[in-house]
Amino acid sequence: MSGRYLYRGFTRCINRLLAPGICLACGCALNDAGSLCASCSTQLQTVPNPCHHCAEPNPLESLVCPACLLNPPRWQKMIAPLQYRGLARDYLIQLKFAEATYLAKTLGLNRIDRYRQSLPRPEVLLPVPLHRSRLFERGYNQAYEIASVWSQALQIPIDRRALSRSRVTASQSGLSARQRAQNIHQAFTYTPQRSYRHVALIDDIVTTGSTVTEISKLLHRAGVEYVEVWAIARVYRR
C-alpha cells in the first residue's frame, strides 16, 4: 500500500473521529456529528423560489420558470437547494478536493426535507461517476459520498455500477457552456443489472447542467422514464 493511500486512510479516520461534537464553522459544542449550529446553518443560503425543473430562481409563482416552459431540460425534476457561494462553496471545494468527506453528511443533511418531500421516491440513486483514472488519483467520488448520506437517510438504494465514465475528460472548470457540452459528449455509459424507470442522478454541484443533460439523454435512450437531478448546490447568474 502506497504512502498516499495510508495518508488518505489516516485522514478519513481523523475526519470521522474529530468532526463530531462541534460546529464545523464556529466550533461551538453540538450533539450532532459533523454538523453546523443553528446560527452557522443560516450561512448556507438557499435558492429563492426555485424552479421545479432547473432549480434556478423562478420569477413566477408557479412550479416551472418561463425558460423551462419554452425549452424544457432533458431531465424531469431538479433539487439543488443551496446557492453555490459563501460557506456552501467553501465546503463543497473541501469535499471535492481536500478529502473532507465528512462534509458530505454536513451538507447532505442540511436541507434533507427538500429531498424527502420529493414524491414518489426514485427507485435508485445514481452517482455521477468519475473516470477510473481520476477516481484512483482522488481516492473517492464526492457524488457517491453524498449519495451514501441520502441513501441512508431516505432508505433509497444506490447503484454505483450502472453509470460509468468511458473516457477521460478535461476539467469543466473555466469552460463555457458550449465547451462543457462538447467536453462531456458521449463520455458516459449506462449498463444497469436491472431496468429502472425512475432514478435520481446525484452530483455535488450543477453549473450549466451539461453533465446531467448528457447523462439524462443516455438514461432516457435506455428506457428510464423519469430522471430527477439531486445536487447540493446550484450555480446561477444572480
Secondary structure, 3 states (H helix, E strand, C coil): CCHHHHHHHHHHHHHHHHCCCECCCCCCECCCCCCCCHHHHCCCCECCCECCCCCCECCCCCCCCHHHHHCCCCCCEEECCEECCHHHHHHHHHHHHCCCCCHHHHHHHHCHHHHHCCCCCCCEEEECCCCHHHHHHHCCCHHHHHHHHHHHHHCCCECCCCEEECCCCCCCCCCCHHHHHHHHCCCEEECCCCCCCEEEEEEEEECCCHHHHHHHHHHHHCCCCEEEEEEEEECCCC
